[in-house]
Amino acid sequence: MSEEKIPEINLKEMMVDEREKNIKTNMEKIKNKIVIISGKGGVGKTTVAVNLAMSLASVGLRVGILDVDITGPNVVKMLGVDPELKPRVDADTKKFYPINGPLNIKVMSMAFLTLTPDDPVIWRGPMKMSAVRQFLGDAEWGELDYLICDLPPGTSDETLDILQLIPDENVVIVSTPQEVALMDARKTIKMSMVMKRKILGIIENHSGFNCPHCGEYIDLYPPGGAEKAATDFNIELLGKIPFEVEISQQGDQGLPFVLKYPDNKATKAFKAIVNKVREILEK
């Protein structure tokens, strides 16, 4: 009798397969997955993600927010959650539980895993992608109405990983009217189309502001860029959020502006965007 060769067992591949199975199981419990992306940093993407999560939770919906910006996690700060809190780990299942934030929002971020807010995460791509998979597959998100994913700027690593691992997610693009921001935003639109993802639309942030002295509306940048992008790519212009000093102040203080200033123009514009997103998804 010839001796049969025993097949080699690739433990690394088995672990990857198991985690992706866990991701699929987790994501099936979540009705709507929304990823917030931009081509450029500093356009207010995290501000949009945090206030979207708070707006949805404020009407009684079950919401989670995942901070996928591994090297620049700001969601925890903007929600006013203590970064010294640590996710509870189940010793038997090796699963961990996101932190409960305001309005019972489930929050997961790299900010909970660093020793101090000043500690940088100095990781190459594979390490960051492994963390993203753990956040999706090993975290016990439970049943949610919405999971908001705040992605880093650009079209690589974490962004690609999320878009590949959650095939039924919905994409929201955030940009300012500035031409260089729109150049990069258009790339993220094209990337989402290439990957055949559903695009809910584009939000124009810092659209303009009312002069506090004379009340005149002033465009901060040449207007019309977001409308043109929406027209060129045949996607929805979800809305325009005006620039207001209070928005950045409340982000730094950890209190989303939709709760602090319910009657200002930015909040009303944002709530109209939230209503439009819900209308699209809940039809």
FENGIBEL-V601740 format. One record per helix or strand. SS is the DSSP state (H for helix, E for strand). FROM is the first residue (numbers start at 1). TO is the last residue. If there is no record, write none. Layout:
BEGIN
[[SS | FROM | TO] [SS | FROM | TO]]
END
This chain:
BEGIN
[[H | 11 | 28] [E | 30 | 37] [H | 45 | 57] [E | 63 | 67] [H | 75 | 79] [E | 88 | 89] [E | 96 | 97] [E | 99 | 100] [H | 102 | 104] [E | 106 | 108] [H | 110 | 112] [H | 125 | 137] [E | 139 | 139] [E | 144 | 150] [H | 158 | 165] [E | 170 | 176] [H | 179 | 194] [E | 198 | 205] [E | 209 | 210] [E | 217 | 218] [H | 225 | 233] [E | 237 | 241] [H | 245 | 253] [H | 257 | 260] [H | 265 | 281]]
END
